[in-house]
Amino acid sequence: MANIKGNISLESANVKGVVNLVGAKTAGSLNFEGLTLTGFLSLAKVDVKNDVILKNIRVNDAFHVGMIIKGDVYLRESMISGTLDAENAIIEGSLDMLKVFVGRDVNLKEAKISETLVLKDSQIKGKFNEQGARYKELIK
């Protein structure tokens, strides 16, 4: 498990594969604004003392010989002390926020989620903005 004393930035990066930070702890923020990813993004069980910025990300399905890796974003059981900003995110799979704690606001304005938005058992202490957000199914 990673223990980072500062920030992690993949701003405007292009990743052909997955980003997997399961269980990572950071004293700073995760800035993935503008990230393009072919695979999935796993931030499950992360502990972030500041913000998680997923603004303008694009998470695409990956196609390998005979199989598909869904373009999902996993935040399951994460602890985010600051805000979660996924404005204008494009996620070809699902956004899994099961049992997530967010200490401030969640911004999903204009996010496009091709499959399911999972919010079951999540705690959001600030405002929840889903203005213009689209998804196939919502699980609360």
C-alpha positions as CSV (number, residue, x, y, z in Angstrom):
1,M,0.0,0.0,0.0
2,A,1.4,3.4,-1.0
3,N,1.7,6.2,1.5
4,I,2.3,9.5,-0.4
5,K,3.2,12.6,1.5
6,G,2.2,15.0,-1.3
7,N,0.0,15.1,-4.4
8,I,-0.3,12.7,-7.3
9,S,-0.8,14.3,-10.7
10,L,-1.7,12.5,-14.0
11,E,-3.1,15.8,-15.4
12,S,-3.6,15.4,-19.2
13,A,-1.9,12.0,-19.2
14,N,-2.7,9.3,-21.8
15,V,-2.6,5.8,-20.3
16,K,-3.2,2.7,-22.3
17,G,-4.0,0.2,-19.5
18,V,-5.1,0.7,-16.0
19,V,-4.4,3.1,-13.1
20,N,-4.7,1.1,-9.9
21,L,-4.1,2.9,-6.5
22,V,-6.1,0.6,-4.3
23,G,-5.6,1.5,-0.7
24,A,-3.2,4.3,-1.3
25,K,-3.0,7.2,1.2
26,T,-2.0,10.7,0.3
27,A,-1.6,13.8,2.4
28,G,-2.4,15.9,-0.7
29,S,-4.7,15.7,-3.7
30,L,-5.2,13.3,-6.7
31,N,-5.2,15.5,-9.8
32,F,-6.3,13.5,-12.9
33,E,-7.9,16.4,-14.8
34,G,-7.9,15.7,-18.5
35,L,-6.6,12.1,-18.1
36,T,-7.4,9.7,-21.0
37,L,-7.4,6.1,-19.9
38,T,-8.1,2.9,-21.9
39,G,-8.9,0.3,-19.2
40,F,-10.1,1.3,-15.8
41,L,-9.3,3.6,-12.9
42,S,-9.3,2.1,-9.4
43,L,-9.1,4.4,-6.5
44,A,-10.9,2.0,-4.2
45,K,-10.2,2.3,-0.5
46,V,-7.9,5.4,-1.0
47,D,-7.5,7.9,1.8
48,V,-7.1,11.4,0.3
49,K,-6.6,14.3,2.7
50,N,-7.5,16.9,0.1
51,D,-9.4,16.7,-3.3
52,V,-9.9,14.1,-6.0
53,I,-10.0,15.9,-9.4
54,L,-11.4,13.8,-12.2
55,K,-12.6,16.8,-14.2
56,N,-12.7,16.2,-18.0
57,I,-11.3,12.6,-17.7
58,R,-12.1,10.0,-20.4
59,V,-12.1,6.4,-19.3
60,N,-12.6,4.1,-22.3
61,D,-13.3,0.4,-22.6
62,A,-10.2,-1.7,-23.6
63,F,-10.4,-4.4,-26.2
64,H,-7.9,-7.3,-26.0
65,V,-7.9,-10.6,-27.9
66,G,-11.3,-12.0,-27.1
67,M,-12.1,-9.8,-24.1
68,I,-13.3,-6.4,-23.1
69,I,-12.1,-4.5,-20.0
70,K,-14.8,-2.1,-19.1
71,G,-13.9,1.6,-18.7
72,D,-15.0,1.7,-15.0
73,V,-14.0,4.1,-12.3
74,Y,-13.9,2.5,-8.8
75,L,-14.0,4.7,-5.7
76,R,-15.6,2.0,-3.5
77,E,-14.9,2.6,0.2
78,S,-12.7,5.6,-0.4
79,M,-12.2,8.4,2.2
80,I,-11.9,11.8,0.5
81,S,-11.6,14.6,3.0
82,G,-12.0,17.4,0.4
83,T,-14.1,17.5,-2.8
84,L,-14.6,15.1,-5.6
85,D,-14.8,16.9,-8.9
86,A,-15.8,14.8,-12.0
87,E,-17.3,17.6,-14.1
88,N,-17.5,16.7,-17.8
89,A,-16.1,13.2,-17.1
90,I,-16.8,10.6,-19.8
91,I,-16.8,7.1,-18.4
92,E,-17.7,4.2,-20.8
93,G,-18.4,1.8,-17.9
94,S,-19.7,2.5,-14.4
95,L,-18.8,4.9,-11.6
96,D,-18.7,2.9,-8.4
97,M,-19.0,5.1,-5.3
98,L,-20.3,2.4,-2.9
99,K,-19.5,3.4,0.8
100,V,-17.6,6.5,-0.2
101,F,-17.0,9.3,2.3
102,V,-16.6,12.8,0.9
103,G,-15.9,15.6,3.4
104,R,-17.0,18.4,1.1
105,D,-18.8,18.6,-2.3
106,V,-19.3,16.2,-5.1
107,N,-19.5,17.6,-8.6
108,L,-20.8,15.4,-11.4
109,K,-22.0,18.2,-13.6
110,E,-22.4,17.1,-17.2
111,A,-20.7,13.8,-16.5
112,K,-21.5,11.0,-19.0
113,I,-21.5,7.5,-17.5
114,S,-22.5,4.8,-20.0
115,E,-23.5,2.3,-17.4
116,T,-24.3,2.6,-13.6
117,L,-23.7,5.3,-11.0
118,V,-23.5,3.6,-7.6
119,L,-24.0,5.8,-4.6
120,K,-25.3,3.2,-2.1
121,D,-24.2,3.8,1.5
122,S,-22.1,6.9,0.6
123,Q,-21.8,9.9,2.8
124,I,-21.4,13.3,1.2
125,K,-21.0,16.1,3.7
126,G,-21.3,19.0,1.2
127,K,-23.3,19.7,-1.9
128,F,-24.0,17.0,-4.6
129,N,-24.2,18.5,-8.1
130,E,-25.4,16.2,-10.8
131,Q,-26.8,18.9,-13.1
132,G,-26.8,17.5,-16.7
133,A,-25.2,14.2,-15.6
134,R,-26.3,11.1,-17.6
135,Y,-26.1,7.5,-16.6
136,K,-28.1,4.3,-17.5
137,E,-28.9,3.3,-13.9
138,L,-28.6,4.8,-10.4
139,I,-28.1,2.6,-7.4
140,K,-28.7,4.5,-4.1
